[in-house]
Amino acid sequence: MLIYLLCSLDRSNIGNARILNDTTGNDLQQTIHLSSEQYTTALMVFLVAYFIFETPSNYMLKAFRPSRWIALLMFCWGAMTICLGATTNYGSLTAVRFLLGMFEAGLFPGLVYFLTFWYKSNERAIRVALILACATLASAFGGAIAYGIGKINGTHGLEAWRWLFILEGIPSCLLSFFVLVIFPDYPETVGWLNDEERELATGRLKGMASLGHSKITWEEAKRTLKDWRLYVHYLIYICVSVPFSSLSLFAPSIVSGLGYTGLDAQLFTVPPYAVAFVVTVTISWLSDKYERRSLATSLCLFIAGIAFIIEGVLAPTAFRARYGILCVAVSFSFASIPPLLSWLTANLQSTGAATLGVPFNVSMGALGQIMGVYIYKANEAPAYPTGHFTNAAFALLGMVLTLILRMIYVRWNNGLGPNERKWAI
């Protein structure tokens, strides 16, 4: 959770930097003379790198052990975040953002995959939620941290947004050394399990083995790549990634259009994400408890979709109502993701399938995240109708696809014998 919190903080802090001390002309965009199109491109290249390197990174996690690979990624993305504080123009910002995306790409699919080494399918949604919910905490902390750092604007001749990148990159670099030493790899290899505990930890997984260090075969790879139902999962993940990306990157800008300006805009990004943390964990716990992950995902997407529609039709001056609805939209957009990922991993038949299926799913999500970069247009502030209605459309489409895939799994289950493995719904 702490690793992913720092990763999310280093990924999304560019949204805070964009408007930090904008009233005095010391924000990122004005300091290095970025146009809105150039800023958007800097966001997009991060996601291009994310798309390219996610699946290869998951394979490297297997080849070098999770502790070593995650520690290396962590140190490198922390270093890149610090380097963002030294950028002076559009070219350097874009290049460093690409490298940041390259190093961060492997973490989230790697952690979801890692959970399959240790936990059964009905135990994963809450754990995925606790990890993913740290993205909401990062956004909440990010606003609070940016508010505080905004007070030191000009210290040692550096704008506050430079200090934001530097101070938020350092913890990732330092923590990477602890990760290298203490992060557990596999139940078969950790030293703090005795033989009886080790046998229990591996035996209870019932075929979805924790043997994450075993080699994936070409036959497994072909079966995974040809499995059409997985592409429906990927399409749903693209749908949920559009609001996830757009809100993560543009929440400070959206809030600044709700009547909050300057450092207050940073501070008022905190409550929506604090609420989102509670909602995400609660929904995921319920989806695990009742093993209804598809219903949890579809319900969250329905509520989020309706919230975005309301956000888009409310008057631009209805600040309080729009802020309240924003809290709902953020909360249920984020809450839809952990049950969806848990549903996917519960329906992967082998460790080899998980090796490809999980990162490929998240990689496809990068396509949605790229779309999310472009939908909140600066010239539509403060109402941002294109952004809100686009998020609504993708959320509702994701809901429909989730229910269709659920019906397919239910029909398949009805055709199975009593001792055959059922599809998770």
Buried (B, 14 or more C-beta within 10 A) or exposed (E): EEBBBBBBBBBBBBBBBBBBBBEBEBBBBBBBEBEEEBBBBBBBBBBBBBBBBBBBBBBBBBEEBBBBBBBBBBBBBBBBBBBBBEBEEBEBBBBBBBBBBBBBBBBBBBBBBBBBBBBBBBEBBBBBBBBBBBBBBBBBBBBBBBBBBBEBBEEEEBBBBBBBBBBBBBBBBEBBEEBBEEBBBBBBBBEEBEEEEBEEBBEEBEEBBBBBBBEBEEEBBEBBEEBEEBBBBBBBBBBBBBBBBBBBBBBBBBBBBBBBEBBEBBBBBBBBBBBBBEBBBBBBBBBBEEBBBBBBBBBBBBBBBBBBBBBBEBEBEBBEBBBBBBBBBBBBBBBBBBBBBBBBBBBBBBBBBBBBBBBBBBBBBBBBBBBBBBBBBBEBBBBBEBBBBBBBBBBBBBBBBBBEBBEEBEEEBEEEEEEEEEBBB
